[in-house]
Amino acid sequence: MKVLVTGGAGFIGSHVVDKLIQEKCQVVIIDDLSTGLRENINPAATFFQLDIRNDKILSLFMREKFDFVIHLAAQTMVHKSLEMPDYDCDINVLGTVNVLEACRKTGVKRIVFSSTAAVYGNVTTLPVMETNPKAPTSFYGLSKLTCESYLSLYKEVYGLDFMILRYANVYGERQGDGGEGGVISIFTRNINRNQPLLIFGDGSQTRDFIYVGDVANANYQSLLVNHANKICNISTQIETSVNILIDHISRISGKMVSRNYNEKREGDIYKSCLSNAVARDDLDWQPHMTLIEGLDKTYHSLI
Ligand SMILES: NC(=O)c1ccc[n+]([C@@H]2O[C@H](COP(=O)([O-])OP(=O)(O)OC[C@H]3O[C@@H](n4cnc5c(N)ncnc54)[C@H](O)[C@@H]3O)[C@@H](O)[C@H]2O)c1
C-alpha cells in the first residue's frame, strides 16, 4: 500500500515512516523542514520539501494516488499558539483542510490524524476518556480539536474515513526540545551539559509519557483496522510527576541534578493521564515500552 506521511521528517513522523517501511509500505513524505530534519528521513521513502498549505499538494496527490494519508505536520508549540494564534490556525487548521481537500479529490481511503491530550484541557477526573468534555486551554489544543471536527464532517459529507489518535506526551529518540512533550529531551540535554533543570511549578504536575515506537505502531495499526472513524487516546494510562521523571533520568545518567523551580506557565495542564481502553479494544493496540526502558534508550540516543 502507498502511504503519504506529512511531517515525516519530524520526531514522531520519522518513526512512523520507519515502521511503514519495515512493514513494506511504499512511503512518500511531505515536510517543509521547519522543525523536521533531513537526516531523520528514511532513505527508502520519497521526500518532497513542501508546505502542507501549498496548492501544489493537490497535483502531487493526483500524480501519486495515495491509499492512505498519515497527517502529522503541524505547529506543535503550545506557547507559540498563545503568542500567535493566527499562525497556529494557519498551519494546523488551514493546512489540514488543504490536505483533506486533496484526500477527498483523489480518493484517499483513510486519513490518520495526530491529535493531542491538549484537546481536553484541565481535567478533574483521571484517566481521561475520549468522551470527556473538551475544553482546550491553548489555541494549539483548539486548532487540533477543530481539525477533529473537520475530519468528522469530511466523513459525513464526502465519505472520507478517518482515525483520530490523541497522543499523551510522546518521547523517544530524535525528539527535539521545542515541541509538545519535549521535557524529556530538554532535561536529558541539560543533565548531559551539567546544567540545572528548570521546572515550571513545583514539579508535582503529572504527565502520561508514551514511547514514540508505541505511537508509530498505533499509526500503522490505524491503517489496518476494519472499523475506521474512531477516536483513540494513545497513552500508557500511567501518571508520572515531573519530579519522579527527573529522579528516573538522574538515576539513568548517574549524575547529581540540580533543580530550579519557577512560576507555572500559562496554558499548561496540571494533571494528565489518558485512558487507553478504546485503543486496546478498537485499535487492537497497547503500549509495550516501560518508562524506565524508554528513558534509558532516549537518554543514550540524545547525549
Ligand atoms: N510530541 C508530542 O508529545 C505530541 C503530543 C501530541 C500530539 N503531537 C502531534 O504529533 C505530530 C508530530 O509532532 P512531533 O512532536 O513529531 O513534532 P515535530 O515538530 O518533530 O514534527 C512536525 C513536522 O511537521 C513539519 N511541518 C511543520 N509545519 C509544516 C508545514 N506547514 N508544512 C509541512 N510540514 C510542516 C515539521 O518540519 C516537522 O518535521 C504533530 O501533529 C503534533 O501536534 C505530538
PDBQT file of the ligand as one rigid body, heavy atoms in Angstrom, charges set to zero:
ROOT
HETATM    1  N1  LIG A 401       5.374  15.200  20.658  1.00  0.00    +0.000 N 
HETATM    2  C1  LIG A 401       4.261  15.030  21.356  1.00  0.00    +0.000 C 
HETATM    3  O1  LIG A 401       4.299  14.739  22.560  1.00  0.00    +0.000 OA
HETATM    4  C2  LIG A 401       2.907  15.183  20.719  1.00  0.00    +0.000 A 
HETATM    5  C3  LIG A 401       1.769  15.040  21.505  1.00  0.00    +0.000 A 
HETATM    6  C4  LIG A 401       0.511  15.161  20.931  1.00  0.00    +0.000 A 
HETATM    7  C5  LIG A 401       0.399  15.381  19.573  1.00  0.00    +0.000 A 
HETATM    8  N2  LIG A 401       1.501  15.534  18.818  1.00  0.00    +0.000 N 
HETATM    9  C6  LIG A 401       1.319  15.773  17.378  1.00  0.00    +0.000 C 
HETATM   10  O2  LIG A 401       2.108  14.859  16.638  1.00  0.00    +0.000 OA
HETATM   11  C7  LIG A 401       2.534  15.470  15.413  1.00  0.00    +0.000 C 
HETATM   12  C8  LIG A 401       4.044  15.360  15.273  1.00  0.00    +0.000 C 
HETATM   13  O3  LIG A 401       4.647  16.084  16.333  1.00  0.00    +0.000 OA
HETATM   14  P1  LIG A 401       6.202  15.995  16.655  1.00  0.00    +0.000 P 
HETATM   15  O4  LIG A 401       6.336  16.021  18.128  1.00  0.00    +0.000 OA
HETATM   16  O5  LIG A 401       6.817  14.898  15.882  1.00  0.00    +0.000 OA
HETATM   17  O6  LIG A 401       6.704  17.418  16.145  1.00  0.00    +0.000 OA
HETATM   18  P2  LIG A 401       7.816  17.787  15.073  1.00  0.00    +0.000 P 
HETATM   19  O7  LIG A 401       7.927  19.285  15.075  1.00  0.00    +0.000 OA
HETATM   20  O8  LIG A 401       9.053  16.999  15.271  1.00  0.00    +0.000 OA
HETATM   21  O9  LIG A 401       7.149  17.319  13.713  1.00  0.00    +0.000 OA
HETATM   22  C9  LIG A 401       6.312  18.125  12.933  1.00  0.00    +0.000 C 
HETATM   23  C10 LIG A 401       6.810  18.018  11.499  1.00  0.00    +0.000 C 
HETATM   24  O10 LIG A 401       5.925  18.767  10.664  1.00  0.00    +0.000 OA
HETATM   25  C11 LIG A 401       6.708  19.590   9.800  1.00  0.00    +0.000 C 
HETATM   26  N3  LIG A 401       5.900  20.768   9.473  1.00  0.00    +0.000 N 
HETATM   27  C12 LIG A 401       5.521  21.754  10.328  1.00  0.00    +0.000 A 
HETATM   28  N4  LIG A 401       4.777  22.658   9.671  1.00  0.00    +0.000 NA
HETATM   29  C13 LIG A 401       4.680  22.216   8.382  1.00  0.00    +0.000 A 
HETATM   30  C14 LIG A 401       4.043  22.715   7.215  1.00  0.00    +0.000 A 
HETATM   31  N5  LIG A 401       3.362  23.861   7.245  1.00  0.00    +0.000 N 
HETATM   32  N6  LIG A 401       4.130  22.004   6.067  1.00  0.00    +0.000 NA
HETATM   33  C15 LIG A 401       4.844  20.841   6.023  1.00  0.00    +0.000 A 
HETATM   34  N7  LIG A 401       5.475  20.330   7.100  1.00  0.00    +0.000 NA
HETATM   35  C16 LIG A 401       5.392  21.009   8.250  1.00  0.00    +0.000 A 
HETATM   36  C17 LIG A 401       7.966  19.929  10.589  1.00  0.00    +0.000 C 
HETATM   37  O11 LIG A 401       9.054  20.307   9.765  1.00  0.00    +0.000 OA
HETATM   38  C18 LIG A 401       8.209  18.617  11.316  1.00  0.00    +0.000 C 
HETATM   39  O12 LIG A 401       9.005  17.738  10.559  1.00  0.00    +0.000 OA
HETATM   40  C19 LIG A 401       2.014  16.898  15.454  1.00  0.00    +0.000 C 
HETATM   41  O13 LIG A 401       0.812  16.954  14.722  1.00  0.00    +0.000 OA
HETATM   42  C20 LIG A 401       1.758  17.149  16.925  1.00  0.00    +0.000 C 
HETATM   43  O14 LIG A 401       0.773  18.119  17.126  1.00  0.00    +0.000 OA
HETATM   44  C21 LIG A 401       2.756  15.445  19.349  1.00  0.00    +0.000 A 
ENDROOT
TORSDOF 0
